Amino acid sequence: MKQIQISNITIDVVKKDIKNIHLAVYPPTGRVRIATPLHTTDDSIRLFAISKLGWIKRQQRNFEKQKRLPSKEYVNRESHFYLGKRYLLNVIESIDKPKIIVRHSRIDLYVRPGTSIEQKNELLSDWYRNQLKDHISPLITKWEKILKVKVQHWGIRKMKTKWGSCTIETQRILLNLELIKKPVACLEYIIAHELVHLLERHHNDRFLSILSKHLPNWKHLKEELNRFPLDHSDWEY
């Protein structure tokens, strides 16, 4: 991978065994990436980037406008997201074992007196991870049947630049922990996307055709996913 500069915008360029040029602008920072066929010249890449400059800037402005949540302090009435809905945190001090209970529009966080911000963050992160596991397993099973593929391993990780990833050789899927804060439909879109990679490595016409056939509204779900607030305390870009 190398980088080029166009109008003060840094663009990552990757040459791959693909037929067409692909351009993407990634949330939340507006990172720009161009994937090109192996034989594409540097001049052709620059001309392509210049021709798309207006679109790139519009996408970056859209990400800048997205609401971002402040760093968390884990205090009462602080906003936290779960499955696409905003909840107010309710911190309850207790000598009993720490636990988390979702009630209507709030998340009750039971902690022992003197629990630090870091410990509260760890408790909530562990709870988020367990909730995400419960949602992932049936969705992977569903899409394995739809696509007639098999996932050998899957895991959850806080990732800096991706909602998910697929290692085709080992048939392993990784999903971003932040997905538990998004609607289940967005999680399903990411799972479907990654499993399609088991049939087609590249984001080419075949990949898009398979995804569109089985999940026709994937573009809407992608837009919805990227519209939801971003949490500075969890995303370390």
C-alpha positions as CSV (number, residue, x, y, z in Angstrom):
1,M,0.0,0.0,0.0
2,K,1.1,3.5,-0.7
3,Q,-0.4,7.0,-0.3
4,I,-1.0,9.9,-2.6
5,Q,-2.0,13.5,-1.8
6,I,-4.9,15.2,-3.7
7,S,-6.1,18.6,-2.6
8,N,-4.7,18.1,1.0
9,I,-6.5,14.8,1.2
10,T,-4.4,11.7,1.9
11,I,-5.5,8.7,0.0
12,D,-4.4,5.1,0.6
13,V,-3.8,3.2,-2.6
14,V,-3.8,-0.6,-2.8
15,K,-3.1,-2.6,-6.0
16,K,-4.9,-5.9,-6.1
17,D,-6.0,-8.7,-8.4
18,I,-9.3,-7.1,-9.3
19,K,-10.9,-5.8,-12.6
20,N,-12.2,-2.4,-11.6
21,I,-11.1,0.5,-9.4
22,H,-12.9,0.8,-6.1
23,L,-13.2,4.0,-4.0
24,A,-14.3,4.1,-0.3
25,V,-14.5,6.7,2.4
26,Y,-14.5,5.1,5.9
27,P,-16.2,6.4,9.1
28,P,-15.6,8.0,11.4
29,T,-12.6,10.0,10.3
30,G,-13.2,10.0,6.6
31,R,-10.2,7.9,5.7
32,V,-10.0,7.4,1.9
33,R,-8.9,4.2,0.2
34,I,-8.6,3.4,-3.5
35,A,-8.2,-0.3,-4.6
36,T,-7.0,-0.7,-8.2
37,P,-6.1,-3.5,-10.6
38,L,-2.4,-4.4,-10.6
39,H,-1.7,-2.8,-14.0
40,T,-3.2,0.6,-13.2
41,T,-0.7,3.4,-13.7
42,D,0.0,6.1,-11.1
43,D,-1.3,8.8,-13.4
44,S,-4.5,6.9,-14.0
45,I,-5.0,6.6,-10.2
46,R,-4.4,10.3,-9.7
47,L,-6.9,11.3,-12.5
48,F,-9.5,8.9,-11.0
49,A,-9.1,10.5,-7.5
50,I,-9.3,14.0,-8.9
51,S,-12.5,13.1,-10.8
52,K,-14.0,11.8,-7.6
53,L,-12.8,14.7,-5.4
54,G,-16.2,16.3,-5.0
55,W,-17.8,13.0,-3.9
56,I,-14.9,12.3,-1.4
57,K,-15.3,15.7,0.2
58,R,-19.1,15.3,0.6
59,Q,-18.6,12.0,2.3
60,Q,-16.0,13.4,4.7
61,R,-18.3,16.3,5.5
62,N,-21.1,13.9,6.3
63,F,-18.9,12.0,8.8
64,E,-17.9,15.3,10.4
65,K,-21.5,16.2,10.9
66,Q,-22.2,12.9,12.7
67,K,-23.0,13.3,16.3
68,R,-20.2,12.1,18.5
69,L,-20.6,11.2,22.1
70,P,-18.2,12.6,24.8
71,S,-15.8,10.3,26.7
72,K,-17.7,8.3,29.3
73,E,-17.6,9.1,33.0
74,Y,-20.1,6.4,34.0
75,V,-22.4,8.6,36.1
76,N,-26.1,8.8,36.4
77,R,-28.2,9.8,33.4
78,E,-25.2,9.4,31.0
79,S,-26.2,8.2,27.6
80,H,-25.2,4.7,26.4
81,F,-26.4,2.9,23.3
82,Y,-27.6,-0.7,23.1
83,L,-29.1,-2.3,19.9
84,G,-29.6,1.0,18.3
85,K,-31.5,2.6,21.2
86,R,-30.2,5.3,23.6
87,Y,-30.4,4.4,27.4
88,L,-29.7,6.5,30.5
89,L,-27.2,4.9,32.9
90,N,-28.3,4.4,36.4
91,V,-25.4,3.7,38.7
92,I,-26.4,1.8,41.9
93,E,-23.8,1.1,44.6
94,S,-24.2,-2.3,46.3
95,I,-22.0,-4.7,48.3
96,D,-23.4,-7.6,46.1
97,K,-21.8,-8.9,43.0
98,P,-21.7,-6.3,40.1
99,K,-24.4,-6.8,37.5
100,I,-26.2,-5.0,34.7
101,I,-29.9,-4.9,34.1
102,V,-31.7,-3.2,31.2
103,R,-35.0,-1.7,32.3
104,H,-37.2,0.2,29.7
105,S,-35.1,3.3,28.9
106,R,-32.3,2.8,31.4
107,I,-29.3,0.6,32.1
108,D,-28.9,-0.2,35.8
109,L,-25.2,-0.7,36.6
110,Y,-24.8,-2.3,40.0
111,V,-21.3,-1.7,41.4
112,R,-19.5,-1.9,44.7
113,P,-18.7,1.4,46.5
114,G,-15.4,2.9,45.3
115,T,-15.6,1.3,41.8
116,S,-13.4,3.3,39.4
117,I,-14.3,4.7,36.0
118,E,-12.0,2.1,34.4
119,Q,-13.7,-0.7,36.3
120,K,-17.1,0.5,35.3
121,N,-16.0,0.6,31.7
122,E,-14.7,-2.9,31.9
123,L,-17.9,-4.2,33.5
124,L,-20.0,-2.6,30.7
125,S,-17.7,-3.7,28.0
126,D,-17.8,-7.3,29.3
127,W,-21.6,-7.1,29.4
128,Y,-21.7,-5.7,25.8
129,R,-19.4,-8.5,24.6
130,N,-21.7,-11.2,26.2
131,Q,-24.8,-9.6,24.7
132,L,-23.1,-9.5,21.2
133,K,-22.1,-13.1,21.4
134,D,-25.8,-14.1,22.0
135,H,-26.8,-12.2,18.9
136,I,-24.0,-13.3,16.6
137,S,-24.3,-17.1,16.9
138,P,-27.9,-17.4,15.5
139,L,-27.2,-14.9,12.7
140,I,-24.1,-16.8,11.6
141,T,-26.1,-20.0,11.6
142,K,-28.8,-18.3,9.5
143,W,-26.4,-17.0,6.9
144,E,-24.4,-20.2,6.7
145,K,-27.6,-21.9,5.5
146,I,-28.5,-19.1,3.1
147,L,-25.1,-18.9,1.5
148,K,-24.2,-22.6,1.9
149,V,-20.8,-21.7,3.6
150,K,-19.2,-22.7,6.9
151,V,-17.6,-20.5,9.5
152,Q,-14.9,-22.4,11.4
153,H,-14.2,-19.7,14.0
154,W,-15.6,-16.3,14.9
155,G,-14.7,-13.7,17.5
156,I,-15.3,-10.2,18.8
157,R,-12.7,-7.5,18.9
158,K,-12.4,-3.7,19.2
159,M,-11.2,-2.8,15.8
160,K,-10.0,0.6,14.7
161,T,-11.1,0.8,11.1
162,K,-13.5,-2.0,10.3
163,W,-16.9,-3.3,11.4
164,G,-15.8,-6.8,10.6
165,S,-13.2,-8.9,8.8
166,C,-13.0,-12.3,7.2
167,T,-9.9,-14.5,6.8
168,I,-10.9,-16.8,4.0
169,E,-8.1,-19.3,4.4
170,T,-9.1,-20.2,7.9
171,Q,-12.8,-19.3,7.5
172,R,-12.6,-17.0,10.5
173,I,-14.9,-14.0,11.1
174,L,-14.1,-11.1,13.4
175,L,-16.7,-8.6,14.4
176,N,-16.4,-5.2,16.1
177,L,-17.6,-4.9,19.7
178,E,-19.2,-1.6,18.8
179,L,-21.8,-3.4,16.7
180,I,-23.8,-4.3,19.9
181,K,-24.7,-0.6,20.1
182,K,-26.2,-0.6,16.6
183,P,-29.6,-2.1,15.5
184,V,-29.6,-5.9,15.0
185,A,-30.3,-5.4,11.3
186,C,-27.0,-3.6,11.0
187,L,-25.2,-6.4,12.7
188,E,-26.8,-8.9,10.4
189,Y,-25.7,-6.8,7.4
190,I,-22.0,-7.0,8.6
191,I,-22.3,-10.8,9.2
192,A,-23.8,-11.3,5.7
193,H,-21.1,-9.2,4.2
194,E,-18.3,-11.1,5.8
195,L,-19.8,-14.5,5.0
196,V,-20.2,-13.5,1.3
197,H,-16.4,-13.2,1.3
198,L,-16.2,-16.9,1.8
199,L,-17.7,-17.1,-1.7
200,E,-15.9,-14.1,-3.2
201,R,-12.7,-12.6,-1.9
202,H,-13.0,-9.2,-3.6
203,H,-15.6,-6.5,-3.5
204,N,-16.3,-7.0,-7.2
205,D,-19.5,-7.4,-9.3
206,R,-19.9,-11.0,-8.2
207,F,-19.6,-10.1,-4.5
208,L,-22.2,-7.3,-4.9
209,S,-24.5,-9.6,-6.9
210,I,-24.5,-12.3,-4.2
211,L,-25.0,-9.8,-1.4
212,S,-27.8,-8.0,-3.3
213,K,-29.6,-11.2,-4.1
214,H,-29.8,-12.3,-0.5
215,L,-29.9,-8.9,1.3
216,P,-31.5,-6.4,-1.2
217,N,-31.5,-3.6,1.3
218,W,-27.8,-3.8,2.3
219,K,-27.1,-0.3,1.0
220,H,-29.7,1.2,3.3
221,L,-28.4,-0.8,6.3
222,K,-24.8,0.4,5.5
223,E,-26.0,4.0,5.6
224,E,-28.0,3.4,8.8
225,L,-25.0,1.8,10.4
226,N,-22.8,4.8,9.7
227,R,-25.5,7.3,10.8
228,F,-25.5,6.2,14.4
229,P,-23.5,8.2,16.9
230,L,-19.9,7.3,17.4
231,D,-18.5,6.8,20.9
232,H,-15.1,8.3,21.5
233,S,-14.5,6.2,24.6
234,D,-14.7,3.0,22.5
235,W,-13.4,4.0,19.1
236,E,-9.7,4.7,19.1
237,Y,-9.0,6.1,15.7
